[in-house]
Amino acid sequence: MTGPLEPSLERSAYVDDSVFATEVDRIFAPSWCVVARSEDVSAAGDYQVVDLVGESLIVLRGDDALRAFYNVCRHRGAQLVDPAETPCGQVGAVLRCPYHAWSYRRDGSLARTPFLDGVDADAHALHAVDVAEWGGFVFVRLDVGGPSLVEELGAIPERVQRYPLADLRRGARIEYDVAANWKVIAENYNECYHCGPVHPELCDIVPAFRANGGAGLDWDSGIAHRDGAWTFTMSGTSERAPFPTLDDDERVRHKGELVYPNFFLSLAAEHVAAFALFPIDAGRTRIVFDALFHPSAIAADGFDPNDAVQLWDVTNLQDWAICERVQRGMRSRAWQHGWFAPMEDLSLDIRHWYAQRMDGPSQ
């Protein structure tokens, strides 16, 4: 394949903490970010504490709706829930601060201020953030207001409409601490030029990832597996049945979606791999990988997700290692920016998406 090389983002975008601080304000705070699965907060009172770009948040299933709040008491600022001790659990009628016992109802309203009368309850409710659900995933937005989650997802729900995402349940979870910038990881996910050199096991299942440097892949129709293979497992097959709502192509092909800024979906015929990225600083990202299966498959005798999880873990570790290697190289004074080859055209999207947010007015 021939064609001009295109420059990547500048070095500072990948290595400077000052740039990362700006990203927090201009990209992560005003964007819908995935933080959990709905199954983690399915019943009234269920909560989960999540950390998103340094902000501790409580995602809580209220009596009437899903809620999300900053994990901060309105009195003196104590964290209401210690994420190290009780990162998830059940809230009773009220959420009680351990410092001075100010209490809040499940909707975030102020319920009680011991020994104090006349406190304006409306003015001292918990600080809320936007929260919404799609496909069994929980998203939050730190800056309240703006386009809805559905608007921000665009055409993605229609493209994946036959996958029963909301019905799926977690069969396995692996968390990774990756010494690489979140954009390095996103750009890596969005191209397969690297697949031949980096992912031999994956390319044995999907030879198209190796052919022509990963050029010309038709992600709208899905990517075909090798002869006799139809899903992302070590063998390319599974005793689990394909999701019954898939069309003929989806039963034998693989699809993928990147939802900026922090969500990847890889869709196989009988399971879905979901990746949530939680940037920590300019050079470090925590990644939560969930392998999702149909409840009937999980309930079946002898359910074992390892045929899929093993292939994903091998592939993930290869990706994280090469991303860390890229991050180390980017720190060199000799490196000012990289280059995108023609078969990496999808990766170019991040430049335009990123510039619109970073170069626009401060939020």
KOLMARPA-885268 format. One record per residue (C-alpha): chain; residue number from 1; residue in one letter; x negated, y, z. Coordinates in nm, 4 decimals, padded with zeros to 6 digits, m for minus. Layout:
! residues N
{unit:A; pos:NUM; code:A; east:X; north:Y; up:Z}
...
! end
This chain:
! residues 363
{unit:A; pos:1; code:M; east:00.0000; north:00.0000; up:00.0000}
{unit:A; pos:2; code:T; east:m00.1305; north:00.3427; up:m00.0900}
{unit:A; pos:3; code:G; east:m00.0260; north:00.6843; up:00.0260}
{unit:A; pos:4; code:P; east:m00.1529; north:00.9791; up:00.2263}
{unit:A; pos:5; code:L; east:m00.2447; north:00.9500; up:00.5892}
{unit:A; pos:6; code:E; east:m00.0447; north:01.1717; up:00.8234}
{unit:A; pos:7; code:P; east:m00.1882; north:01.3217; up:01.1436}
{unit:A; pos:8; code:S; east:m00.0544; north:01.2115; up:01.4794}
{unit:A; pos:9; code:L; east:00.0204; north:01.4403; up:01.7698}
{unit:A; pos:10; code:E; east:m00.2800; north:01.6235; up:01.9095}
{unit:A; pos:11; code:R; east:m00.5039; north:01.4692; up:02.1765}
{unit:A; pos:12; code:S; east:m00.3587; north:01.6822; up:02.4566}
{unit:A; pos:13; code:A; east:m00.0134; north:01.5288; up:02.4046}
{unit:A; pos:14; code:Y; east:m00.1484; north:01.1921; up:02.5141}
{unit:A; pos:15; code:V; east:m00.4040; north:01.2723; up:02.7838}
{unit:A; pos:16; code:D; east:m00.3271; north:01.6052; up:02.9547}
{unit:A; pos:17; code:D; east:m00.1288; north:01.6099; up:03.2773}
{unit:A; pos:18; code:S; east:m00.0243; north:01.9689; up:03.2060}
{unit:A; pos:19; code:V; east:00.1436; north:01.8515; up:02.8846}
{unit:A; pos:20; code:F; east:00.3103; north:01.5703; up:03.0748}
{unit:A; pos:21; code:A; east:00.4488; north:01.8234; up:03.3258}
{unit:A; pos:22; code:T; east:00.6022; north:02.0144; up:03.0350}
{unit:A; pos:23; code:E; east:00.7470; north:01.6898; up:02.8962}
{unit:A; pos:24; code:V; east:00.9217; north:01.6309; up:03.2278}
{unit:A; pos:25; code:D; east:01.0993; north:01.9671; up:03.1950}
{unit:A; pos:26; code:R; east:01.1656; north:01.9713; up:02.8203}
{unit:A; pos:27; code:I; east:01.2087; north:01.6038; up:02.7299}
{unit:A; pos:28; code:F; east:01.2976; north:01.3862; up:03.0268}
{unit:A; pos:29; code:A; east:01.5106; north:01.6221; up:03.2361}
{unit:A; pos:30; code:P; east:01.7499; north:01.7198; up:02.9531}
{unit:A; pos:31; code:S; east:01.7644; north:01.3709; up:02.7935}
{unit:A; pos:32; code:W; east:01.9696; north:01.0643; up:02.8746}
{unit:A; pos:33; code:C; east:01.7254; north:00.8077; up:03.0216}
{unit:A; pos:34; code:V; east:01.8022; north:00.4451; up:03.0931}
{unit:A; pos:35; code:V; east:01.7412; north:00.3516; up:03.4585}
{unit:A; pos:36; code:A; east:01.9332; north:00.0309; up:03.5422}
{unit:A; pos:37; code:R; east:02.1791; north:m00.2346; up:03.4368}
{unit:A; pos:38; code:S; east:02.5445; north:m00.1972; up:03.5295}
{unit:A; pos:39; code:E; east:02.5330; north:m00.5399; up:03.6935}
{unit:A; pos:40; code:D; east:02.2978; north:m00.3914; up:03.9553}
{unit:A; pos:41; code:V; east:02.5741; north:m00.1568; up:04.0743}
{unit:A; pos:42; code:S; east:02.8881; north:m00.3501; up:03.9863}
{unit:A; pos:43; code:A; east:03.0984; north:m00.3186; up:04.3055}
{unit:A; pos:44; code:A; east:03.2127; north:m00.0104; up:04.4955}
{unit:A; pos:45; code:G; east:02.9359; north:00.0871; up:04.7367}
{unit:A; pos:46; code:D; east:02.6561; north:m00.0830; up:04.5420}
{unit:A; pos:47; code:Y; east:02.3544; north:00.1422; up:04.5051}
{unit:A; pos:48; code:Q; east:02.0086; north:00.1362; up:04.3539}
{unit:A; pos:49; code:V; east:01.7263; north:00.3843; up:04.4071}
{unit:A; pos:50; code:V; east:01.5339; north:00.4655; up:04.0901}
{unit:A; pos:51; code:D; east:01.2330; north:00.6859; up:04.0242}
{unit:A; pos:52; code:L; east:01.2431; north:00.8885; up:03.7052}
{unit:A; pos:53; code:V; east:00.9414; north:01.1117; up:03.6307}
{unit:A; pos:54; code:G; east:00.8795; north:01.1622; up:04.0018}
{unit:A; pos:55; code:E; east:01.2406; north:01.2224; up:04.1031}
{unit:A; pos:56; code:S; east:01.3982; north:00.9732; up:04.3428}
{unit:A; pos:57; code:L; east:01.7620; north:00.9154; up:04.2493}
{unit:A; pos:58; code:I; east:02.0452; north:00.7159; up:04.4033}
{unit:A; pos:59; code:V; east:02.2705; north:00.5445; up:04.1488}
{unit:A; pos:60; code:L; east:02.5887; north:00.4561; up:04.3366}
{unit:A; pos:61; code:R; east:02.9131; north:00.2869; up:04.2364}
{unit:A; pos:62; code:G; east:03.1757; north:00.5104; up:04.3959}
{unit:A; pos:63; code:D; east:03.5347; north:00.4218; up:04.4675}
{unit:A; pos:64; code:D; east:03.6479; north:00.5712; up:04.1363}
{unit:A; pos:65; code:A; east:03.3376; north:00.6086; up:03.9176}
{unit:A; pos:66; code:L; east:02.9650; north:00.5553; up:03.8862}
{unit:A; pos:67; code:R; east:02.7695; north:00.8396; up:04.0474}
{unit:A; pos:68; code:A; east:02.4065; north:00.9488; up:04.0618}
{unit:A; pos:69; code:F; east:02.2451; north:01.1901; up:04.3061}
{unit:A; pos:70; code:Y; east:01.9048; north:01.3184; up:04.3990}
{unit:A; pos:71; code:N; east:01.7839; north:01.1184; up:04.6982}
{unit:A; pos:72; code:V; east:01.7701; north:01.4337; up:04.9103}
{unit:A; pos:73; code:C; east:01.9712; north:01.5359; up:05.2159}
{unit:A; pos:74; code:R; east:02.1106; north:01.8876; up:05.1853}
{unit:A; pos:75; code:H; east:02.0078; north:01.9714; up:05.5439}
{unit:A; pos:76; code:R; east:01.6301; north:01.9425; up:05.5663}
{unit:A; pos:77; code:G; east:01.5464; north:01.7480; up:05.2530}
{unit:A; pos:78; code:A; east:01.4850; north:01.4032; up:05.3995}
{unit:A; pos:79; code:Q; east:01.5252; north:01.1121; up:05.1619}
{unit:A; pos:80; code:L; east:01.8578; north:00.9499; up:05.2395}
{unit:A; pos:81; code:V; east:01.7316; north:00.6065; up:05.1362}
{unit:A; pos:82; code:D; east:01.3737; north:00.4828; up:05.1681}
{unit:A; pos:83; code:P; east:01.2980; north:00.3281; up:04.8270}
{unit:A; pos:84; code:A; east:01.0175; north:00.1199; up:04.9760}
{unit:A; pos:85; code:E; east:01.2397; north:m00.0365; up:05.2441}
{unit:A; pos:86; code:T; east:01.5877; north:m00.0552; up:05.0904}
{unit:A; pos:87; code:P; east:01.5676; north:00.0114; up:04.7149}
{unit:A; pos:88; code:C; east:01.9119; north:m00.1419; up:04.6633}
{unit:A; pos:89; code:G; east:02.2067; north:m00.2527; up:04.8678}
{unit:A; pos:90; code:Q; east:02.5539; north:m00.1547; up:04.9829}
{unit:A; pos:91; code:V; east:02.6770; north:00.1774; up:05.1169}
{unit:A; pos:92; code:G; east:02.9667; north:00.1755; up:05.3621}
{unit:A; pos:93; code:A; east:03.2180; north:00.4559; up:05.3797}
{unit:A; pos:94; code:V; east:02.9376; north:00.7103; up:05.4105}
{unit:A; pos:95; code:L; east:02.5709; north:00.7522; up:05.3285}
{unit:A; pos:96; code:R; east:02.4014; north:00.8709; up:05.6477}
{unit:A; pos:97; code:C; east:02.0764; north:01.0667; up:05.6627}
{unit:A; pos:98; code:P; east:01.8377; north:00.9074; up:05.9159}
{unit:A; pos:99; code:Y; east:01.7003; north:01.2469; up:06.0280}
{unit:A; pos:100; code:H; east:01.9952; north:01.4436; up:06.1744}
{unit:A; pos:101; code:A; east:02.2819; north:01.2105; up:06.0715}
{unit:A; pos:102; code:W; east:02.4412; north:01.4360; up:05.8127}
{unit:A; pos:103; code:S; east:02.6722; north:01.2006; up:05.6223}
{unit:A; pos:104; code:Y; east:02.8027; north:01.1936; up:05.2666}
{unit:A; pos:105; code:R; east:03.0912; north:01.0063; up:05.1068}
{unit:A; pos:106; code:R; east:03.0411; north:00.7836; up:04.8058}
{unit:A; pos:107; code:D; east:03.1388; north:01.0712; up:04.5764}
{unit:A; pos:108; code:G; east:02.8571; north:01.2814; up:04.7222}
{unit:A; pos:109; code:S; east:03.0799; north:01.5140; up:04.9225}
{unit:A; pos:110; code:L; east:02.9695; north:01.6163; up:05.2714}
{unit:A; pos:111; code:A; east:03.1556; north:01.4142; up:05.5343}
{unit:A; pos:112; code:R; east:02.9998; north:01.5004; up:05.8712}
{unit:A; pos:113; code:T; east:02.7474; north:01.7387; up:06.0298}
{unit:A; pos:114; code:P; east:02.7025; north:01.6356; up:06.3953}
{unit:A; pos:115; code:F; east:02.7414; north:01.9170; up:06.6503}
{unit:A; pos:116; code:L; east:02.7925; north:02.1760; up:06.3764}
{unit:A; pos:117; code:D; east:03.1219; north:02.3424; up:06.2913}
{unit:A; pos:118; code:G; east:03.2053; north:02.5576; up:05.9948}
{unit:A; pos:119; code:V; east:02.9554; north:02.4124; up:05.7472}
{unit:A; pos:120; code:D; east:03.0862; north:02.4692; up:05.3936}
{unit:A; pos:121; code:A; east:03.1327; north:02.1135; up:05.2703}
{unit:A; pos:122; code:D; east:03.1758; north:02.2172; up:04.9074}
{unit:A; pos:123; code:A; east:02.8490; north:02.4083; up:04.9107}
{unit:A; pos:124; code:H; east:02.6547; north:02.1229; up:05.0689}
{unit:A; pos:125; code:A; east:02.7506; north:01.8190; up:04.8631}
{unit:A; pos:126; code:L; east:02.4677; north:01.6029; up:04.7333}
{unit:A; pos:127; code:H; east:02.2943; north:01.7312; up:04.4213}
{unit:A; pos:128; code:A; east:02.4440; north:01.5268; up:04.1382}
{unit:A; pos:129; code:V; east:02.2934; north:01.4305; up:03.8053}
{unit:A; pos:130; code:D; east:02.4793; north:01.3198; up:03.4947}
{unit:A; pos:131; code:V; east:02.5383; north:00.9452; up:03.4709}
{unit:A; pos:132; code:A; east:02.6956; north:00.7288; up:03.2007}
{unit:A; pos:133; code:E; east:02.7079; north:00.3664; up:03.0902}
{unit:A; pos:134; code:W; east:02.6763; north:00.2023; up:02.7528}
{unit:A; pos:135; code:G; east:02.6277; north:m00.1623; up:02.6646}
{unit:A; pos:136; code:G; east:02.5885; north:m00.2584; up:03.0296}
{unit:A; pos:137; code:F; east:02.3042; north:m00.0076; up:03.0744}
{unit:A; pos:138; code:V; east:02.3059; north:00.2879; up:03.3146}
{unit:A; pos:139; code:F; east:02.1707; north:00.6205; up:03.1895}
{unit:A; pos:140; code:V; east:02.1105; north:00.9410; up:03.3841}
{unit:A; pos:141; code:R; east:02.0342; north:01.2989; up:03.2841}
{unit:A; pos:142; code:L; east:01.8640; north:01.5242; up:03.5379}
{unit:A; pos:143; code:D; east:01.9773; north:01.8491; up:03.3756}
{unit:A; pos:144; code:V; east:02.3537; north:01.8504; up:03.4090}
{unit:A; pos:145; code:G; east:02.5442; north:01.9321; up:03.0907}
{unit:A; pos:146; code:G; east:02.4762; north:01.8889; up:02.7220}
{unit:A; pos:147; code:P; east:02.5616; north:01.6275; up:02.4588}
{unit:A; pos:148; code:S; east:02.7316; north:01.3124; up:02.5832}
{unit:A; pos:149; code:L; east:02.5471; north:00.9822; up:02.5918}
{unit:A; pos:150; code:V; east:02.7509; north:00.8600; up:02.2941}
{unit:A; pos:151; code:E; east:02.6520; north:01.1690; up:02.0959}
{unit:A; pos:152; code:E; east:02.2866; north:01.1187; up:02.1808}
{unit:A; pos:153; code:L; east:02.2945; north:00.7501; up:02.0863}
{unit:A; pos:154; code:G; east:02.4188; north:00.8438; up:01.7415}
{unit:A; pos:155; code:A; east:02.4563; north:00.5485; up:01.5050}
{unit:A; pos:156; code:I; east:02.2970; north:00.2931; up:01.7378}
{unit:A; pos:157; code:P; east:02.6221; north:00.1598; up:01.8947}
{unit:A; pos:158; code:E; east:02.7637; north:00.0913; up:01.5482}
{unit:A; pos:159; code:R; east:02.4472; north:m00.0858; up:01.4335}
{unit:A; pos:160; code:V; east:02.4504; north:m00.3225; up:01.7333}
{unit:A; pos:161; code:Q; east:02.8271; north:m00.3502; up:01.7780}
{unit:A; pos:162; code:R; east:02.8380; north:m00.7290; up:01.7291}
{unit:A; pos:163; code:Y; east:02.5923; north:m00.7958; up:02.0128}
{unit:A; pos:164; code:P; east:02.7896; north:m00.8376; up:02.3395}
{unit:A; pos:165; code:L; east:02.5539; north:m00.6103; up:02.5319}
{unit:A; pos:166; code:A; east:02.7960; north:m00.5146; up:02.8089}
{unit:A; pos:167; code:D; east:02.8734; north:m00.8801; up:02.8817}
{unit:A; pos:168; code:L; east:02.5136; north:m00.9971; up:02.9068}
{unit:A; pos:169; code:R; east:02.3398; north:m01.0646; up:03.2352}
{unit:A; pos:170; code:R; east:01.9769; north:m01.0640; up:03.3393}
{unit:A; pos:171; code:G; east:01.8092; north:m01.4025; up:03.3164}
{unit:A; pos:172; code:A; east:01.4589; north:m01.2785; up:03.3969}
{unit:A; pos:173; code:R; east:01.2753; north:m00.9566; up:03.4784}
{unit:A; pos:174; code:I; east:00.9072; north:m00.8652; up:03.4573}
{unit:A; pos:175; code:E; east:00.7605; north:m00.5294; up:03.5590}
{unit:A; pos:176; code:Y; east:00.4362; north:m00.4046; up:03.4085}
{unit:A; pos:177; code:D; east:00.2048; north:m00.1214; up:03.5121}
{unit:A; pos:178; code:V; east:00.0460; north:00.0007; up:03.1895}
{unit:A; pos:179; code:A; east:m00.2465; north:00.2450; up:03.1806}
{unit:A; pos:180; code:A; east:m00.1216; north:00.4256; up:02.8696}
{unit:A; pos:181; code:N; east:00.0829; north:00.7297; up:02.7788}
{unit:A; pos:182; code:W; east:00.4510; north:00.6613; up:02.7178}
{unit:A; pos:183; code:K; east:00.4268; north:00.7913; up:02.3598}
{unit:A; pos:184; code:V; east:00.1456; north:00.5500; up:02.2766}
{unit:A; pos:185; code:I; east:00.3763; north:00.2695; up:02.3868}
{unit:A; pos:186; code:A; east:00.6740; north:00.4071; up:02.1901}
{unit:A; pos:187; code:E; east:00.4681; north:00.4536; up:01.8737}
{unit:A; pos:188; code:N; east:00.3323; north:00.1014; up:01.9068}
{unit:A; pos:189; code:Y; east:00.6861; north:m00.0374; up:01.9378}
{unit:A; pos:190; code:N; east:00.7949; north:00.1483; up:01.6256}
{unit:A; pos:191; code:E; east:00.5484; north:m00.0075; up:01.3802}
{unit:A; pos:192; code:C; east:00.4226; north:m00.3500; up:01.2827}
{unit:A; pos:193; code:Y; east:00.0963; north:m00.2545; up:01.1117}
{unit:A; pos:194; code:H; east:m00.0655; north:m00.3886; up:01.4290}
{unit:A; pos:195; code:C; east:00.1342; north:m00.7129; up:01.4443}
{unit:A; pos:196; code:G; east:m00.0999; north:m00.9276; up:01.2351}
{unit:A; pos:197; code:P; east:m00.4169; north:m00.8486; up:01.4341}
{unit:A; pos:198; code:V; east:m00.2518; north:m00.8274; up:01.7775}
{unit:A; pos:199; code:H; east:00.0379; north:m01.0787; up:01.7810}
{unit:A; pos:200; code:P; east:m00.0527; north:m01.4177; up:01.6270}
{unit:A; pos:201; code:E; east:00.2181; north:m01.6057; up:01.8210}
{unit:A; pos:202; code:L; east:00.4870; north:m01.3583; up:01.7221}
{unit:A; pos:203; code:C; east:00.3799; north:m01.3601; up:01.3588}
{unit:A; pos:204; code:D; east:00.3980; north:m01.7388; up:01.3516}
{unit:A; pos:205; code:I; east:00.7703; north:m01.7019; up:01.4303}
{unit:A; pos:206; code:V; east:00.8221; north:m01.3986; up:01.2028}
{unit:A; pos:207; code:P; east:00.5654; north:m01.4109; up:00.9172}
{unit:A; pos:208; code:A; east:00.7123; north:m01.0913; up:00.7706}
{unit:A; pos:209; code:F; east:00.5501; north:m00.9024; up:01.0561}
{unit:A; pos:210; code:R; east:00.2099; north:m01.0046; up:00.9194}
{unit:A; pos:211; code:A; east:00.2773; north:m00.9624; up:00.5465}
{unit:A; pos:212; code:N; east:00.1550; north:m00.6444; up:00.3763}
{unit:A; pos:213; code:G; east:00.0574; north:m00.4881; up:00.7054}
{unit:A; pos:214; code:G; east:00.4178; north:m00.4931; up:00.8240}
{unit:A; pos:215; code:A; east:00.5300; north:m00.2743; up:00.5346}
{unit:A; pos:216; code:G; east:00.8811; north:m00.2709; up:00.3900}
{unit:A; pos:217; code:L; east:01.0614; north:m00.4262; up:00.6869}
{unit:A; pos:218; code:D; east:01.4388; north:m00.3896; up:00.6560}
{unit:A; pos:219; code:W; east:01.5435; north:m00.3257; up:01.0152}
{unit:A; pos:220; code:D; east:01.9025; north:m00.2424; up:00.9180}
{unit:A; pos:221; code:S; east:01.9597; north:m00.5970; up:00.7900}
{unit:A; pos:222; code:G; east:01.7232; north:m00.7529; up:01.0426}
{unit:A; pos:223; code:I; east:01.3946; north:m00.9356; up:01.0002}
{unit:A; pos:224; code:A; east:01.3996; north:m01.2994; up:00.8892}
{unit:A; pos:225; code:H; east:01.2165; north:m01.5706; up:01.0824}
{unit:A; pos:226; code:R; east:01.0073; north:m01.8489; up:00.9295}
{unit:A; pos:227; code:D; east:01.1860; north:m02.1476; up:00.7775}
{unit:A; pos:228; code:G; east:01.3602; north:m02.3437; up:01.0498}
{unit:A; pos:229; code:A; east:01.3350; north:m02.0641; up:01.3071}
{unit:A; pos:230; code:W; east:01.6173; north:m01.8296; up:01.4029}
{unit:A; pos:231; code:T; east:01.5319; north:m01.6625; up:01.7339}
{unit:A; pos:232; code:F; east:01.2494; north:m01.5166; up:01.9443}
{unit:A; pos:233; code:T; east:01.1290; north:m01.8152; up:02.1455}
{unit:A; pos:234; code:M; east:00.8024; north:m02.0079; up:02.1466}
{unit:A; pos:235; code:S; east:00.9567; north:m02.2667; up:01.9121}
{unit:A; pos:236; code:G; east:01.1717; north:m02.0258; up:01.7123}
{unit:A; pos:237; code:T; east:01.4829; north:m02.2176; up:01.8149}
{unit:A; pos:238; code:S; east:01.6886; north:m02.2633; up:02.1307}
{unit:A; pos:239; code:E; east:01.9492; north:m02.4899; up:02.2853}
{unit:A; pos:240; code:R; east:02.1442; north:m02.1737; up:02.3616}
{unit:A; pos:241; code:A; east:02.4041; north:m02.0898; up:02.0990}
{unit:A; pos:242; code:P; east:02.3941; north:m01.7618; up:01.9082}
{unit:A; pos:243; code:F; east:02.6299; north:m01.4947; up:02.0315}
{unit:A; pos:244; code:P; east:02.9638; north:m01.5846; up:01.8678}
{unit:A; pos:245; code:T; east:03.0381; north:m01.2286; up:01.7474}
{unit:A; pos:246; code:L; east:02.7272; north:m01.1972; up:01.5274}
{unit:A; pos:247; code:D; east:02.7442; north:m01.1908; up:01.1498}
{unit:A; pos:248; code:D; east:02.5562; north:m01.4434; up:00.9360}
{unit:A; pos:249; code:D; east:02.2413; north:m01.2297; up:00.9065}
{unit:A; pos:250; code:E; east:02.2250; north:m01.1572; up:01.2791}
{unit:A; pos:251; code:R; east:02.2412; north:m01.5276; up:01.3593}
{unit:A; pos:252; code:V; east:01.9040; north:m01.5814; up:01.1896}
{unit:A; pos:253; code:R; east:01.7393; north:m01.2388; up:01.1956}
{unit:A; pos:254; code:H; east:01.5890; north:m01.0043; up:01.4513}
{unit:A; pos:255; code:K; east:01.6819; north:m00.6400; up:01.5066}
{unit:A; pos:256; code:G; east:01.5274; north:m00.3608; up:01.7103}
{unit:A; pos:257; code:E; east:01.6207; north:m00.0151; up:01.8328}
{unit:A; pos:258; code:L; east:01.4186; north:00.2620; up:01.9959}
{unit:A; pos:259; code:V; east:01.6241; north:00.5095; up:02.1987}
{unit:A; pos:260; code:Y; east:01.4108; north:00.8090; up:02.2881}
{unit:A; pos:261; code:P; east:01.2716; north:00.8849; up:02.5297}
{unit:A; pos:262; code:N; east:01.2487; north:00.5632; up:02.7334}
{unit:A; pos:263; code:F; east:01.4493; north:00.2680; up:02.6002}
{unit:A; pos:264; code:F; east:01.3662; north:m00.0170; up:02.3599}
{unit:A; pos:265; code:L; east:01.6071; north:m00.2923; up:02.2542}
{unit:A; pos:266; code:S; east:01.5010; north:m00.6091; up:02.0731}
{unit:A; pos:267; code:L; east:01.7979; north:m00.8175; up:01.9649}
{unit:A; pos:268; code:A; east:01.7735; north:m01.1892; up:01.8972}
{unit:A; pos:269; code:A; east:02.0577; north:m01.4251; up:01.8127}
{unit:A; pos:270; code:E; east:02.0982; north:m01.5659; up:02.1665}
{unit:A; pos:271; code:H; east:01.9249; north:m01.3150; up:02.3936}
{unit:A; pos:272; code:V; east:01.8324; north:m00.9492; up:02.4117}
{unit:A; pos:273; code:A; east:01.5062; north:m00.8016; up:02.5381}
{unit:A; pos:274; code:A; east:01.5428; north:m00.4590; up:02.6999}
{unit:A; pos:275; code:F; east:01.2536; north:m00.2318; up:02.7940}
{unit:A; pos:276; code:A; east:01.2846; north:00.0718; up:03.0214}
{unit:A; pos:277; code:L; east:00.9828; north:00.3047; up:03.0312}
{unit:A; pos:278; code:F; east:00.9173; north:00.5044; up:03.3475}
{unit:A; pos:279; code:P; east:00.6271; north:00.7459; up:03.2861}
{unit:A; pos:280; code:I; east:00.4192; north:00.8147; up:03.5969}
{unit:A; pos:281; code:D; east:00.1656; north:01.0580; up:03.4541}
{unit:A; pos:282; code:A; east:m00.0106; north:01.1297; up:03.1260}
{unit:A; pos:283; code:G; east:m00.1991; north:00.8013; up:03.1341}
{unit:A; pos:284; code:R; east:00.0266; north:00.5564; up:03.3157}
{unit:A; pos:285; code:T; east:00.3698; north:00.4055; up:03.2514}
{unit:A; pos:286; code:R; east:00.5737; north:00.1506; up:03.4448}
{unit:A; pos:287; code:I; east:00.7707; north:m00.0768; up:03.2138}
{unit:A; pos:288; code:V; east:01.0668; north:m00.2862; up:03.3254}
{unit:A; pos:289; code:F; east:01.1421; north:m00.5754; up:03.0902}
{unit:A; pos:290; code:D; east:01.4765; north:m00.7551; up:03.1194}
{unit:A; pos:291; code:A; east:01.5668; north:m01.0712; up:02.9286}
{unit:A; pos:292; code:L; east:01.9464; north:m01.0729; up:02.8927}
{unit:A; pos:293; code:F; east:02.1623; north:m01.3756; up:02.8168}
{unit:A; pos:294; code:H; east:02.5297; north:m01.4573; up:02.7811}
{unit:A; pos:295; code:P; east:02.6894; north:m01.5510; up:03.1167}
{unit:A; pos:296; code:S; east:02.7971; north:m01.8872; up:02.9736}
{unit:A; pos:297; code:A; east:02.4350; north:m01.9693; up:02.8920}
{unit:A; pos:298; code:I; east:02.3199; north:m01.8705; up:03.2407}
{unit:A; pos:299; code:A; east:02.5961; north:m02.0826; up:03.3959}
{unit:A; pos:300; code:A; east:02.5076; north:m02.3899; up:03.1908}
{unit:A; pos:301; code:D; east:02.3329; north:m02.6812; up:03.3589}
{unit:A; pos:302; code:G; east:01.9583; north:m02.6596; up:03.3195}
{unit:A; pos:303; code:F; east:01.9500; north:m02.2945; up:03.2110}
{unit:A; pos:304; code:D; east:01.5876; north:m02.1978; up:03.1635}
{unit:A; pos:305; code:P; east:01.4986; north:m01.8606; up:03.0083}
{unit:A; pos:306; code:N; east:01.1287; north:m01.9368; up:02.9837}
{unit:A; pos:307; code:D; east:01.1281; north:m02.0334; up:02.6167}
{unit:A; pos:308; code:A; east:01.2155; north:m01.6722; up:02.5363}
{unit:A; pos:309; code:V; east:01.0428; north:m01.5070; up:02.8325}
{unit:A; pos:310; code:Q; east:00.7107; north:m01.6803; up:02.7610}
{unit:A; pos:311; code:L; east:00.6974; north:m01.5467; up:02.4042}
{unit:A; pos:312; code:W; east:00.7940; north:m01.1994; up:02.5221}
{unit:A; pos:313; code:D; east:00.5415; north:m01.1964; up:02.8034}
{unit:A; pos:314; code:V; east:00.2601; north:m01.3040; up:02.5709}
{unit:A; pos:315; code:T; east:00.3633; north:m01.0374; up:02.3197}
{unit:A; pos:316; code:N; east:00.4121; north:m00.7707; up:02.5861}
{unit:A; pos:317; code:L; east:00.0728; north:m00.8285; up:02.7425}
{unit:A; pos:318; code:Q; east:m00.0894; north:m00.8067; up:02.4001}
{unit:A; pos:319; code:D; east:00.0901; north:m00.4773; up:02.3362}
{unit:A; pos:320; code:W; east:00.0028; north:m00.3287; up:02.6739}
{unit:A; pos:321; code:A; east:m00.3630; north:m00.4284; up:02.6384}
{unit:A; pos:322; code:I; east:m00.3975; north:m00.2662; up:02.2967}
{unit:A; pos:323; code:C; east:m00.2103; north:00.0461; up:02.4160}
{unit:A; pos:324; code:E; east:m00.4488; north:00.0744; up:02.7108}
{unit:A; pos:325; code:R; east:m00.7394; north:00.0404; up:02.4695}
{unit:A; pos:326; code:V; east:m00.5950; north:00.3208; up:02.2591}
{unit:A; pos:327; code:Q; east:m00.5508; north:00.5370; up:02.5682}
{unit:A; pos:328; code:R; east:m00.9122; north:00.4864; up:02.6711}
{unit:A; pos:329; code:G; east:m01.0302; north:00.5817; up:02.3223}
{unit:A; pos:330; code:M; east:m00.8115; north:00.8914; up:02.3131}
{unit:A; pos:331; code:R; east:m00.9936; north:01.0306; up:02.6140}
{unit:A; pos:332; code:S; east:m01.3125; north:01.0638; up:02.4092}
{unit:A; pos:333; code:R; east:m01.4172; north:01.4190; up:02.3238}
{unit:A; pos:334; code:A; east:m01.4688; north:01.2916; up:01.9685}
{unit:A; pos:335; code:W; east:m01.0980; north:01.2149; up:01.9243}
{unit:A; pos:336; code:Q; east:m00.8752; north:01.5126; up:01.8447}
{unit:A; pos:337; code:H; east:m00.5832; north:01.3351; up:01.6781}
{unit:A; pos:338; code:G; east:m00.5140; north:01.0072; up:01.5018}
{unit:A; pos:339; code:W; east:m00.3631; north:00.9116; up:01.1676}
{unit:A; pos:340; code:F; east:m00.0466; north:00.7323; up:01.0636}
{unit:A; pos:341; code:A; east:m00.0727; north:00.4982; up:00.7659}
{unit:A; pos:342; code:P; east:00.2189; north:00.4773; up:00.5165}
{unit:A; pos:343; code:M; east:00.3544; north:00.1556; up:00.6713}
{unit:A; pos:344; code:E; east:00.3763; north:00.3387; up:01.0034}
{unit:A; pos:345; code:D; east:00.6377; north:00.5790; up:00.8688}
{unit:A; pos:346; code:L; east:00.8819; north:00.5127; up:01.1526}
{unit:A; pos:347; code:S; east:00.6179; north:00.6272; up:01.3975}
{unit:A; pos:348; code:L; east:00.6178; north:00.9672; up:01.2297}
{unit:A; pos:349; code:D; east:00.9661; north:01.0241; up:01.3676}
{unit:A; pos:350; code:I; east:00.8260; north:01.0954; up:01.7118}
{unit:A; pos:351; code:R; east:00.6408; north:01.4031; up:01.5824}
{unit:A; pos:352; code:H; east:00.9596; north:01.5709; up:01.4640}
{unit:A; pos:353; code:W; east:01.1720; north:01.4548; up:01.7588}
{unit:A; pos:354; code:Y; east:00.8967; north:01.5596; up:01.9992}
{unit:A; pos:355; code:A; east:00.8289; north:01.8993; up:01.8424}
{unit:A; pos:356; code:Q; east:01.1935; north:01.9990; up:01.8475}
{unit:A; pos:357; code:R; east:01.1968; north:01.9525; up:02.2233}
{unit:A; pos:358; code:M; east:00.8504; north:02.0683; up:02.3213}
{unit:A; pos:359; code:D; east:00.8431; north:02.3758; up:02.0982}
{unit:A; pos:360; code:G; east:01.1977; north:02.4883; up:02.1772}
{unit:A; pos:361; code:P; east:01.3045; north:02.7153; up:02.4628}
{unit:A; pos:362; code:S; east:01.2293; north:02.6004; up:02.8140}
{unit:A; pos:363; code:Q; east:01.5238; north:02.4230; up:02.9718}
! end
